[in-house]
Amino acid sequence: KTLGNFRFFKNKDKKFLVEVMPCFKRIVLEEGENVYNQGDWPDEIFFVVQGRIGLKKEELRFIEFDKGTYFGDSEIFMKKSTREYTAEVIKKCELLVVKKKRLFKLLKNYPSIKRELHETSKEK
């Protein structure tokens, strides 16, 4: 049910949705907390269930993500060795988090979905 709130998961194969759901871990963070810091190793993608996140570099905020969006994928798909930005909680949020290794293992069976994720990450 929760994944249905994300545009990315709409119209996806039901088998994929059933298989991907257990890959996620739910976390709640308070305003002012960092999801990750610039320079961290990029090994997770974050889906915003509620709240708002801002990506910033040296106190300058570039972009914000809210309910139904996801972030953290760009550095993973662009094969960056570190996070380019700090992800800070602007409004208390609930996130679904998936580890890169676990997601990529599943996506081996769904190449078109992996391609779509990769293409979307290039546009961010």
C-alpha positions in Angstrom: 0.0 0.0 0.0 2.7 2.5 0.9 4.6 2.0 -2.3 1.5 2.9 -4.2 2.0 6.5 -3.0 5.1 6.8 -5.1 4.7 7.6 -8.8 7.7 5.4 -9.6 6.0 2.3 -8.3 2.7 2.9 -10.1 1.9 0.5 -12.9 4.8 -1.8 -11.9 4.6 -5.6 -12.1 2.8 -6.9 -9.0 5.4 -9.6 -8.6 8.1 -6.9 -8.5 6.2 -5.0 -5.8 5.8 -8.1 -3.7 9.5 -8.9 -4.0 10.7 -5.3 -3.4 8.6 -4.4 -0.3 10.6 -6.6 2.2 13.8 -4.8 1.0 12.7 -1.6 2.6 13.4 -0.4 6.2 11.2 2.3 7.7 12.9 5.2 9.6 11.6 8.4 11.2 13.8 11.5 11.5 13.2 14.8 13.3 13.7 18.3 11.8 17.3 19.3 11.7 18.7 15.7 11.6 20.8 14.6 8.6 19.8 11.5 6.6 23.4 11.5 5.3 26.3 13.9 5.0 28.3 15.1 2.1 31.3 12.7 1.7 29.4 9.6 3.0 29.5 6.4 1.1 26.4 6.2 -1.2 24.8 2.8 -0.5 21.1 3.6 0.1 18.1 5.1 -1.7 15.4 7.0 0.3 11.7 7.2 -0.4 9.8 10.0 1.4 6.6 8.7 2.9 5.9 12.0 4.9 7.8 15.2 5.6 10.4 17.1 3.7 14.1 16.7 3.0 16.6 19.3 1.6 19.8 18.6 -0.2 22.5 21.1 0.6 26.2 21.8 0.0 28.0 24.0 2.5 24.7 25.4 3.9 23.3 26.3 0.4 20.1 24.3 -0.2 19.7 23.1 -3.8 16.6 20.9 -4.0 13.8 19.6 -1.7 12.0 16.3 -1.7 8.6 15.6 -0.1 5.9 12.9 0.1 6.0 10.6 -2.9 9.5 11.4 -4.1 12.9 9.7 -3.6 16.5 10.7 -3.4 20.0 9.3 -2.9 19.8 7.4 -6.2 21.9 9.8 -8.3 25.2 9.1 -6.7 24.5 5.4 -6.8 23.6 5.2 -10.5 26.2 7.7 -11.5 28.7 5.5 -9.7 30.0 8.3 -7.4 32.3 7.2 -4.6 30.8 9.7 -2.1 27.6 11.7 -1.5 27.8 15.1 -3.2 25.3 16.7 -0.8 24.1 16.6 2.8 20.4 15.5 3.1 18.8 17.4 6.0 15.3 16.9 7.4 13.4 20.2 7.0 10.1 18.8 8.3 9.8 15.6 10.4 9.8 12.7 8.0 9.2 9.1 7.6 11.4 7.4 5.0 11.6 4.0 3.4 15.2 3.0 2.9 16.6 0.4 0.6 20.2 -0.8 0.5 21.9 -0.6 -2.9 23.2 -4.2 -2.8 19.8 -5.6 -2.0 18.0 -3.6 -4.6 20.5 -4.3 -7.3 20.3 -8.0 -6.6 16.5 -7.9 -7.1 16.8 -5.7 -10.2 18.8 -8.3 -12.0 15.4 -9.9 -12.6 13.8 -6.6 -13.7 16.2 -5.0 -16.2 13.6 -2.5 -17.5 12.9 -1.2 -14.0 16.6 -0.9 -13.3 16.9 1.1 -16.6 14.1 3.3 -15.6 15.6 4.1 -12.2 18.9 4.8 -13.9 17.4 7.2 -16.5 15.4 9.0 -13.8 18.5 9.5 -11.7 20.3 11.2 -14.6 17.4 13.8 -14.8 17.9 14.8 -11.2 
